[in-house]
Amino acid sequence: MKSIKIDDLRLLFNCYSPLKTDRQLIEHYNKIYVTNFDTSKNIRDTYNKEILKGFLNESVIKASFIERYSFKQTPSSTVTVFELNTGSSRADICMLNGKSMVFEIKTEYDSFVRLDGQLSDYKKAYEYLNLVIPKSKLDDAVKVIDDTVGIIIYFTLNNRVIFETFREPIFNTNFDSKFQLNQLTKKQLQVITNDNQLSKDEMIRTITHMYSKGEINRLYIDLMKEKYRDRWVYLYENKNRIKPLDYQWFFKYNISIEAVYS
């Protein structure tokens, strides 16, 4: 087999999908590496092992982050959400317990071009904002974000991704009640108003008159946590059976693991 290069790993990652059969994955692998895969081994394990070790893209960092932080929390207390729509942005990882914490990931393959707009959206919805970056981007990150945003750096050691907190986030007081409520569905808002006859705009106006900013923030956290609880519990309870690159996919779909990996 030829030596593993970053371009090969990128091709390997682009070929990978939990919905592809073992045969399809083996065919892609053989084409990329010009070899015959040893079929006594597990092809999905091989893809995951090689990509996780050598191609630190967003999916790899998410998987490592979830293992380092989220899986160590009980699902009854903390719910983790992938790709949470927030305004015109999507939060890479959001952790909800007694507080709301968002983590925006920028890998060595990403730029900070969209970061300002993303953080602007997150400040309207969440209490604590964090930027997760490779150690090599630390100096640049400090220049472009304010000191309320926490920074977590990562690097590799013995083929493992190591995370270190460079600075803790400062509580964000700029969350916007109307913005938060607009992120909720009508069904969620009806839980608060107990009235299914109102339009969404009418429910939002009613809630902002009935509750304080702090109370709405608490309702927002609780409702989002409840919305995603079952998805997260499914992933948490099956974490030892799901391949790391598939964490986000199984979180989204909660499909039978046996059916997918058979």
Buried (B, 14 or more C-beta within 10 A) or exposed (E): EEEBEEEBBBBBBEBBEBEBEBEEBBBBBEEBBEEEBEEEEEBBEBBBBBBBBBBBBBBBBBBBBBBBBBBEBEBEEBBBBBBBEBBEBBBBBBBBBEBBBBBBBBBEEBEBEEBEEBBEBBBBBBBBBBBBBBBEBBEEBBEEBEEBBBBBBBEBEEEEBEBEEBBEBBEBEEBBBEBBBBBBEEEBBBEBBEEEEBEBEEBBBBBBEEBEEEEBBBBBBBBBBEBBBEBBBBBBEBBEEBBBBBBBBBBEBBEEBEEBBE
